[in-house]
């Protein structure tokens, strides 16, 4: 019996690993938690996801039209550590810690150009997840919900030569946000070695105290919805594959109660990935993201592509407890 | 990789997290050193230095070929000798500065979309020829140009260098008129106008700031003082004489051309303007050591006013007709801007009332 439970747990964890993606997306360049796709964690298990993401913002888009301009480049390097622990059979707790490096390079012809780089702790996320339909080897179906908050641990008041950097060049947002999260998946083993999954997260943003010198203070990034529909394909080799479509909708930022032009919009991304299993506990994921559709408010410099590398590591608590 | 080494990798990463310092590095950004304005009220506007690309010696086109312009689009107009040139807001909204040369005159048309202020500066500063670029910084939500010869930062509406080697120096202004494209080309039918073929890919037909021009509540960056006497976005012609300033509401002019013979801070001045033609300009009334009074001239553009000696003058303060063509009234330090910005830069400004 113990062996059955152990094997079952490992299979479930392997399935779960296929779906683990933690990503800091950008709104106006500031990394915000826009996508949580980490499934719930089995009881007394630990899951770790350590990621590096390279986000190249090169495309100058006016509403839907790409402008022929490469004079301004933004790059966001993000390192993310996601830790999840199964509190009970139904509840798990996830935290996300981020390091952010923002870069802005201007190379307008006829000028000397400019380069600015800021680096520091980004904001963190705390999320409590509830597993309504637990994943099991028979049904291969899972439905979970979560609620949490983005905690403004990152600095949002960095200066260069004494001048406050733009909000989208700060590692943090300076605001508490509320987060709702949902996840559903369906597996088709043994007929088909794949699963389908759907995730959605919504972020209610709060205002920070930027520009506190006047009564016009308070900058609020736009509320954000991220929904992904994807599939994971398992092979008999160490390699598994996944692909998903990600929809992202962001409302305009607001300052002193009014909308900030050239912020907010809709994006659809294609997000392919490949997993490499080192063992039942460890795996790597290499993934990327390219835009398929963009409908932005005004003119914005936005993501051309992202690339990320993630290391997953699991400590299976159920297995250990049975063997004890 | 073994189990332990992976554990160590995670541990190392955790330590990196804990030890991470907030840092900022930059190359060729802003001048360090003192500022004449409160540094805490200078903001990075977002695009970065030269992220909004100024134009230098742009292409010009004829009225007939300027199909991207509508009659009521605002333009900044300059005339040097017989050469009249128009610098349209739809171009300046995206570039903010145009460095140009007209018949040997070097000037920089500076325009801030957030404060609605357009001013023509001389490009010879401290004896050196320069061009101006967009620093990416804002003070009172107003453009801070920088001169590329010294990397000094200037406050556009303060008309002064506020940081860098030229700190404290005031800008030398060229006479310029802000009006509609229709009015400008009626005044100067031979005018040239900046072509939309600027070398940059921008949607010149669309305004980049939404309803900012008309939404009285919307500000994108803080301003240090608010003056509720007028709506924030009302356009005024402000004049500066000595330490005092006065604002003339463009919408308060008559639809027909109107002149205001005024005395401000001891200086006799004439303000000429029209609500329907959407312009206002200010000059000293002293000409050839005599104080003149001016009356409006209707339906004879470019003539907009006539002095008490019978000379006609255009809206750029140049005399018209033989034998006295080409005289220039002394222009005041004046420009059009949104009221909130004028009030922030020049607190306590008088407002002209009939």
Interface residues (C-beta under 8 A of the other chain):
Chain A: X48 X50 X60 X62 X63 X65 X67 X68 X69 X71 X72 X79 X81 X97 X99 X104 X106 X108 X109 X110 X111 X112 X113 X114 X115 X116 X117 X118 X119 X120 X121 X155 X158 X159 X160 X161 X162 X163 X164 X165 X166 X167 X168 X169 X171 X211 X213 X214 X216 X217 X255 X256 X257 X258 X259 X260 X261 X262 X278 X281 X282 X298 X299 X311 X313
Chain B: X1 X3 X6 X9 X10 X13 X14 X16 X17 X20 X21 X22 X23 X24 X25 X26 X27 X28 X29 X30 X31 X32 X39 X40 X41 X42 X43 X44 X45 X46 X47 X48 X49 X50 X51 X53 X56 X133 X136 X137 X148 X200 X201 X202 X203 X206 X208 X209 X210 X212 X215 X217 X218 X219 X220 X221 X222 X223 X224
